[in-house]
């Protein structure tokens, strides 16, 4: 199995599992190990630049998806939905 295929499978699995994607955004190393990536592939993915991701064999669309999955997401504003529902329901 090629490195590009393993990384594509990783991206696909993370897109299907939000909890795993959140964990991946915090720490990528366990996922890299579980998908059997080589040291060179891991180094290129850690770098994360478009040329490095191209060397792994990722299509530009998958490069963007990978970069989004790798970036930690900011937490939602606390209480924002509650305030919206209160106004909506007239409380």
N, C-alpha and C positions, 0 to 999 in steps of 0.2 A: 504494500500500500504506500503510495507516494505521500510526501510531506504535505503537498497542496491538498490532497484528499482528506488527510487527517485534520488539517486546519479547517477545511470546509465543513467537515462533520462536527467539529467542535463548535463552530459558529452556528450551525443549524440546530444543534442540541441546546445551546444557550438561548437561542431565540425562542425555543419551545418551552423553556423552563425559567421563568422570571427569578425564582429563588437562586438557582444556579448562576444566572447572569449577575445577580447582585453580589454573590460570593466571588465570582470571577473578577468583578470590578475592584473588589478589595484586595484579592490575592490571586494572581494568575498561575502561579507555580504548580499547585496541585492539579489543575486542569491540564497543564502541559505534560505533566508526568503521566496522568491517566490516559492520555491519547498517544503516548509513546513517541513524542517528538524528539528529534536528535538535538544535541547541544547546539549545533549551528542554527537549526530552525528556531529553537528557543531564543537564541541571541538575536536573531532577525526579528522575531515577534516582540521581544522586549524593546528593541529599538523603535519599532512601530512606524517608521517613515514609509512613505509610498514606495521608494526604491527597494527598501528592505523587504516589504511585503510582496513586491513583485518578484524578488529573488526566491521567495518561498513558493511562488506560483499562484498567488491569489489574483483573481480578476479584480479590476478597479471597484466594481460594485461590492464585492466581498471585502475589499480593503476598507471601504467606508463603514460597512456593518461591523467589522472587527474593531475599528477605532472607536465606534460608539459603544460597543460592549465593554471595551477595556476602560473607558472613562467612567469614573464613579458618578452616579447620578445624585444631584442635590436632593436633600429631603424636602418633602412638601411642606408648605407653610402650615404650622399647627393651627387647627381651628378654622381654616379657611372654608372648608366644606360645611362645617357647622353653622358658621355665620351666613353662608349662602342659603342653607336650608331654613334657617330662622327667618330670613327676609322673605323667602319664597312662601313659607307657610304662615307668615304674618304673626310670628311669636314675639 
